[in-house]
Amino acid sequence: ATLLGAQSQEYINLIKMAIDNHIPYTYLKNQIFTHPSMAENLNDVFNI
């Protein structure tokens, strides 16, 4: 996975873990992420 953008370091480890462990986006979509963080935006991304 390649990510480019502000605070992308918050996403890359989470995305890599999901890919390596075959975790579906639906599982990540329903998680609670700390606030404030960029990772909390994954809930919005996966609801599109």
N, C-alpha and C positions, 0 to 999 in steps of 0.2 A: 504494500500500500504506500502511496505517496500523498502527502498532505502539504499544502502551501498556504500560509496565512498566519495572521496574528494568533498567538496562543495555540498553534497547531500541535505543539508538544503535549498538550493535555489530551488530545485525541489519539495520537499515534499508538501509544501503548495499549490503550483500551481496544482500538480497532484490531491491532495485531493479535492480542489475546483472543478476541472473538474469532478471527480467521483461523488461527492455529488450533483452536478447540472446537471448531465447527458450531459456534454459537449463533443461532439465527438472530437477525435484527429485531425480530419480535420480542425476544428475551431482553435485549438492551433497551428497547422502546419502553418497557414497563418498569425499568429500574428507577430508583430515586438517586439523584446525583446531588452532591454538595452545592451549596449556593454561597457566594457567587463563584461560578466556574464556567468555562466554555463547554465542558462536558454536559452540563445540564441542557444545552441546546440540542443534544442528540434526541431528546424526546420529541422536539418539534420537527427535526429532520426526518425521523422515521414515521411521523404521522402524515407525511405528504402523500 
